[in-house]
């Protein structure tokens, strides 16, 4: 079958997901995309450009798969009968109903941020099938949509929440985890190596992460730090502070130049303390777990889904004090950390070698 995948924000994890699925799927997947920048404009205006491109297509796909960055009702209004009868699946990488807004965002200050969440809501209504990358994401979206509708003056359409729920399901992100396998032995760390491998943005709570390290440093604990992850023009200022204050402990600071370098640091690191305020899935966390890094994860968001029930007391924490206490214990016992981890096989289920078949079968079912 032929699947037309429309992604108005073709960058980062959105691009990686689309290209990797195309590579591993048994079906033909054609991608229509726009560069991954100006995300608000992509949500507001991307549908117009995408519709114009679809109208130029000579072949009719068997299935249309679009991302959460597309205003689906506007798109459908512009193409009208051009793709009549083609089923439409909507994949949510994130959503603007429950994504925490930056405190300095002008739209948030002016109460203009609801329009993006409403686009996600109406797109979910218009789709034939709605897919979420985690169970947490599905539930938070449905609750967020309900909260939004309750603020409307009339004709709230609360019954639409159940309509969306009925046609939604969880489909985890496929990841190329096997590309992180390595035959080389990582260097032996003389001190425990703490890892940050997330985007340098406010929702990942770098302030909370580095405050932990500042406190450990003040109390005289021996450790090293590797700071990876994508950087942005306006990254939180705590990164500059940390670079100076932890100068004697930092052995890497900045974006890994390639997959090989990224893989090296993931295998070398010992401990991954995650302090994020928001994660609908947690790609960087899953990658680090797969490479044998000991995770300390908040018992919320999507993180519990990456840990077997019988191990949750070891890897999930309830609050900052519990995280700090557990982190100190691991620093003292870091030479035995590799013996304590049995999570790699559990998260390996997200590899495309497993999930590509699940994706393909689900798409086939949606066209019947």
C-alpha positions in Angstrom: 0.0 0.0 0.0 1.0 3.6 -0.5 1.0 5.9 2.6 1.3 9.7 2.2 2.9 11.1 5.3 2.4 14.9 5.8 4.8 16.6 8.3 4.7 20.5 8.3 7.5 20.5 10.9 10.2 18.3 9.4 13.0 18.5 11.9 14.4 16.7 15.0 12.4 13.7 16.2 9.6 14.4 13.7 12.0 14.0 10.8 13.8 11.1 12.4 10.6 9.2 13.0 9.3 9.7 9.5 12.5 8.8 7.7 13.2 5.8 9.8 9.7 4.4 9.4 10.0 4.9 5.6 13.2 2.9 5.7 11.9 0.0 7.8 8.3 -0.3 6.6 7.3 -2.8 4.0 4.9 -0.2 2.5 5.7 2.7 0.2 5.8 5.9 2.3 5.9 9.2 0.5 6.7 12.2 2.7 5.5 15.8 2.1 7.1 18.2 4.4 8.1 21.8 5.3 11.3 22.8 7.1 11.1 22.5 10.9 11.1 26.1 12.0 8.5 28.7 13.1 6.3 26.1 14.7 3.4 28.5 15.4 3.2 29.5 11.8 3.4 25.9 10.7 0.3 25.1 12.8 -1.5 28.1 11.6 -0.5 28.3 7.9 1.2 25.0 7.0 -2.1 23.4 6.0 -2.4 25.8 3.1 0.9 24.9 1.6 0.5 21.2 2.2 -2.9 21.3 0.5 -1.5 23.0 -2.6 1.2 20.3 -2.8 -1.3 17.5 -2.5 -3.5 19.0 -5.2 -0.5 18.5 -7.6 -0.1 14.8 -6.9 -1.1 12.5 -9.7 -1.4 9.4 -7.6 -4.0 8.8 -4.8 -2.5 7.2 -1.7 -4.2 4.4 0.2 -3.8 6.2 3.5 -3.0 9.7 4.7 -0.9 10.0 7.9 -0.5 13.5 9.3 1.3 14.8 12.3 -0.1 17.0 15.1 1.5 20.1 13.5 -1.1 20.1 10.7 -4.4 22.0 10.9 -6.3 19.0 9.5 -9.8 20.6 9.1 -8.3 23.5 7.1 -6.3 21.1 5.1 -9.3 18.9 4.3 -11.4 22.0 3.4 -8.8 23.0 0.8 -8.4 19.7 -0.9 -12.2 18.8 -0.7 -12.8 15.9 -3.0 -9.2 15.4 -4.2 -8.6 12.6 -1.6 -12.2 11.6 -1.1 -12.5 8.1 0.5 -8.8 8.0 1.7 -8.7 7.2 5.5 -6.8 9.7 7.6 -4.6 8.8 10.6 -3.3 11.6 12.9 -0.1 11.0 15.0 0.5 13.0 18.1 4.2 13.5 18.9 3.1 16.3 21.3 0.1 18.5 21.7 -0.5 22.1 22.6 -3.4 21.4 25.0 -1.1 20.2 27.8 2.4 21.2 26.6 3.8 23.7 29.2 4.4 27.1 27.7 7.5 29.1 28.3 6.9 31.8 30.9 8.2 34.5 28.6 6.2 33.5 25.5 4.1 36.5 24.4 1.2 34.4 23.3 0.9 32.9 26.8 1.0 36.3 28.4 -1.7 37.6 26.1 -3.9 34.5 26.5 -3.5 33.6 22.8 -2.1 30.2 23.4 -5.5 28.3 23.3 -5.7 28.5 19.5 -3.0 26.0 19.0 -4.6 23.5 21.4 -7.9 24.0 19.6 -6.3 23.1 16.3 -5.1 19.9 17.9 -8.6 19.2 19.2 -10.4 19.8 15.9 -7.8 17.8 14.0 -8.4 14.9 16.3 -12.2 15.2 15.6 -11.6 15.3 11.8 -9.2 12.2 11.7 -10.4 8.7 11.3 -7.8 7.3 13.7 -5.9 9.2 16.4 -2.5 7.8 17.5 -0.5 8.8 20.6 3.1 8.0 21.3 2.4 7.0 25.0 -0.6 6.1 27.2 0.2 9.2 29.3 0.0 11.4 26.2 -3.4 9.9 25.2 -4.9 10.5 28.7 -3.4 14.0 29.1 -4.7 15.1 25.7 -8.2 13.9 26.4 -8.2 15.6 29.8 -6.7 18.7 28.3 -9.4 18.8 25.6 -12.1 18.4 28.2 -10.6 21.3 30.3 -10.5 23.5 27.2 -14.1 22.8 26.2 -15.3 23.6 29.7 -14.0 27.2 29.2 -16.1 27.8 26.2 -19.3 29.9 26.6 -21.7 27.5 25.0 -22.0 24.6 22.5 -19.1 23.0 24.2 -19.5 19.7 22.6 -18.3 17.6 25.6 -19.5 14.5 23.9 -16.7 14.9 21.3 -14.2 13.8 24.0 -15.6 10.3 23.9 -15.7 10.3 20.1 -11.9 11.0 20.1 -11.3 8.5 22.8 -13.1 5.7 20.9 -11.0 6.1 17.8 -7.6 6.7 19.5 -4.9 4.2 20.5 -1.3 4.2 21.7 1.4 3.6 19.1 4.9 4.1 20.7 7.6 5.9 18.8 9.7 3.7 16.7 13.4 4.2 17.4 16.6 3.0 15.7 18.0 1.7 18.9 20.2 -1.0 17.3 22.2 1.8 15.7 23.4 2.5 19.3 24.9 -0.9 19.6 28.7 -1.0 19.9 31.4 -3.6 20.0 34.0 -1.4 21.6 34.4 -1.3 25.3 33.8 2.1 26.9 36.6 3.6 29.0 36.5 2.8 32.7 35.3 5.7 34.7 37.4 6.6 37.8 34.4 8.6 39.1 30.7 8.2 38.4 29.6 10.0 35.2 26.3 11.8 35.3 24.6 12.4 31.9 22.3 15.1 30.4 21.3 14.2 26.9 18.1 16.2 26.4 17.2 19.4 24.5 18.5 22.6 26.2 15.0 23.9 26.9 13.0 25.0 29.8 10.5 22.1 29.8 13.4 19.7 30.4 14.0 21.6 33.7 17.8 22.1 33.4 17.6 24.3 36.5 16.5 21.4 38.6 19.2 19.1 37.1 22.1 21.4 37.7 20.9 22.4 41.2 21.3 18.8 42.1 24.9 18.8 40.8 25.7 22.1 42.5 24.6 20.7 45.8 26.5 17.5 45.3 29.6 19.6 44.5 29.1 21.6 47.7 28.9 18.4 49.8 32.1 17.1 48.3 30.9 14.2 46.2 33.1 12.9 43.5 31.5 12.8 40.0 31.9 13.9 36.4 29.4 15.3 34.0 28.7 14.9 30.3 26.2 17.5 28.9 24.8 16.6 25.5 21.6 17.5 23.6 20.5 20.0 21.0 21.1 23.7 21.8 19.1 26.7 20.7 19.7 30.4 20.3 17.9 31.2 23.5 18.9 28.3 25.7 18.3 28.7 29.5 21.1 30.7 31.2 21.7 27.9 33.7 23.8 26.1 31.1 26.3 29.0 31.1 26.3 29.0 34.9 26.9 25.3 35.0 29.7 25.4 32.5 31.6 27.8 34.9 30.6 26.4 38.2 31.2 22.7 37.3 34.2 23.4 35.1 36.4 20.9 37.0 33.8 18.1 36.7 32.6 18.5 33.1 34.3 16.2 30.6 31.9 17.0 27.7 29.7 20.0 27.1 27.7 20.5 23.9 25.9 18.7 21.1 27.5 15.5 20.0 28.8 16.0 16.4 27.5 12.7 15.1 25.7 9.4 16.0 29.0 7.7 16.8 30.0 10.3 19.4 26.5 10.3 20.9 26.6 6.6 21.2 30.0 6.7 22.9 28.8 9.0 25.7 25.6 7.1 26.3 27.6 3.8 26.8 30.2 5.5 28.9 27.7 7.3 31.3 26.7 5.8 34.6 23.7 7.7 35.8 20.8 9.6 34.1 18.9 11.8 36.6 15.8 13.1 34.7 14.2 16.3 36.0 11.9 17.1 33.1 8.6 18.9 33.6 7.2 17.5 30.4 7.8 14.5 28.2 5.1 12.8 26.1 7.5 9.9 25.3 11.2 10.6 26.2 13.4 9.5 23.3 16.7 10.6 25.0 15.8 8.7 28.2 15.0 5.5 26.3 18.2 5.7 24.3 20.3 6.2 27.5 18.5 3.2 29.2 19.1 1.0 26.1 22.9 1.8 26.4 23.0 0.8 30.0 22.7 4.1 31.8 21.0 3.9 35.2 17.9 6.1 35.1 16.4 8.1 37.9 13.0 9.1 36.6 10.0 11.0 38.0 7.0 8.8 38.7 4.9 10.8 36.3 4.5 11.7 32.6 5.5 8.9 30.2 8.4 7.6 32.2 6.7 4.8 34.2 5.9 3.2 30.8 9.6 2.6 30.2 10.1 0.7 33.4 8.8 -2.8 34.3 6.4 -2.8 37.2 8.7 -4.9 39.3 11.6 -2.4 39.0 9.7 0.9 39.5 10.8 1.3 43.1 14.5 1.3 41.9 14.2 3.7 39.1 11.3 6.1 39.8 11.3 8.8 42.4 8.4 10.9 43.9 10.0 14.2 44.6 13.3 16.1 44.6 14.4 15.0 48.0 14.0 11.4 47.0 15.9 11.9 43.8 18.8 13.6 45.6 19.0 10.8 48.2 18.9 8.1 45.6 21.5 9.9 43.5 23.9 10.1 46.4 23.5 6.3 47.0 24.4 5.6 43.4 27.4 7.8 43.4 28.8 5.7 46.2 28.0 2.5 44.5 28.6 3.4 40.9 31.0 0.6 40.1 28.2 -1.8 40.6 25.6 0.1 38.5 25.9 -2.0 35.4 25.1 -5.1 37.6 21.9 -3.4 38.8 20.4 -2.6 35.5 18.1 -5.0 33.7 16.1 -2.6 31.5 17.8 -2.8 28.1 15.6 -5.7 26.9 12.5 -4.0 28.1 13.0 -0.8 26.1 14.3 -2.7 23.1 10.6 -3.2 22.2 10.7 0.3 20.8 13.2 -0.6 18.1 12.0 -0.5 14.5 12.8 -4.2 14.2 9.7 -4.8 16.4 7.6 -1.7 15.8 7.7 -1.5 12.0 5.5 -4.6 11.8 3.1 -3.1 14.3 2.9 0.2 12.4 2.4 -1.6 9.1 -0.3 -3.9 10.4 -2.2 -1.0 12.0 -2.1 1.0 8.8 -3.3 -1.9 6.8 -6.2 -2.4 9.2 -7.2 1.3 9.0 -7.8 1.0 5.3 -10.2 -2.0 5.5 
